[in-house]
Amino acid sequence: MSAQASLQNLKVQKIIAVISIVLFTVKIWAWYITNSVAVLTDALESVVNVAAGLFGVFSLWMSARPRDFEHPYGHGKIEFISAAIEGTLIFIAGVFIIFTAVKSLYQPTVVVKVDVGLILLGASAVINLLAGRVCISIGKKNNSLALIASGKHLLTDVYTTLGILAGLILLYFTKLSWIDSVVAMIFAIIILITGTKIIRSSVAGIMDEADEKLLNNMAEKFQQSRKPDWIDLHNLRVIKYGAILHLDCHMTVPWYYNVVEAHRVVDELSELVRSNYGESMELFVHSDACMEFSCRICTMENCTVRQHQFERLVTWTINTMSENNKHNVHTT
């Protein structure tokens, strides 16, 4: 990721943090005015927004720092930690909201000035919707999990607020006090699910879980653009460090290629990666010399040292590219 993209991520996250603080104040005010446990639900989630927004600023500042001796791959992993903390905070907020809502069923409170609460929460929902969409859009553009997590959190806040607004409208017309608690519990469950998903995604990044969608896309690009002297591609690994992807693989080239020719093949593969994934991916390629059994899967014409006729081409897929050994005619 470029320095410009890192600065853009940090700037957006700072704005999100400020918005979160302002909206938290608005929702606390709305709860104070209405005495609604459903509005308290929304306000408590905003506490999480504030904490997550501030930690998001720190994580993006940290991930934007240049590599050093102790962190040769950069500081990008901090984004996964940020997302994990945010997901955990969301989950805890959901549990607390359910507890408060159940308690309110047995000890109901009188909700007042519902119309004022509707106006304040409606305005906060619109602001969160716009901020969340911008956050996710820039996060996907710059491949920032921390920014995407913040955007999804804001959109979850929007859905929660809309549901609470619907509940307040019902309460306004029906005067049934239990509606307030039931609405709070329903959206607390949604909050729990969202928190779980964010935690799952961040843990996958920390544990270097394979991104099958990315690998499938990569296999398709490599297969479509392969050249005759790209005899084989194997031992492919992709590791994500925040917004940067590190790709390692072994490329088999004709054994008689000199260093310059082998380097040309590596440069061709590197250019293919750059043209499709930009600066978000770094490529490290180890060139291997072909073996006698490689002839059967090699499509090079006019090879003066060929020892076997070409029999079949090995299709590059997730499974074949991730194998540790060179491929042969029996590879499936």
Secondary structure, 3 states (H helix, E strand, C coil): CCHHHHHHHHHHHHHHHHHHHHHHHHHHHHHHHHCCHHHHHHHHHHHHHHHHHHHHHHHHHHHCCCCCCCCCCCCCCHHHHHHHHHHHHHHHHHHHHHHHHHHHHHCCCCCCCHHHHHHHHHHHHHHHHHHHHHHHHHHHHCCCHHHHHHHHHHHHHHHHHHHHHHHHHHHHHHCCCHHHHHHHHHHHHHHHHHHHHHHHHHHHHHCCCCCHHHHHHHHHHHHHHCCCCCCEEEEEEEEEECCEEEEEEEEEECCCCCHHHHHHHHHHHHHHHHHHHHHHEEEEEEEEECCHHHHHHCCCCCCCCCCCCCCCCCCCCHHHHCCCCCCCCCCC
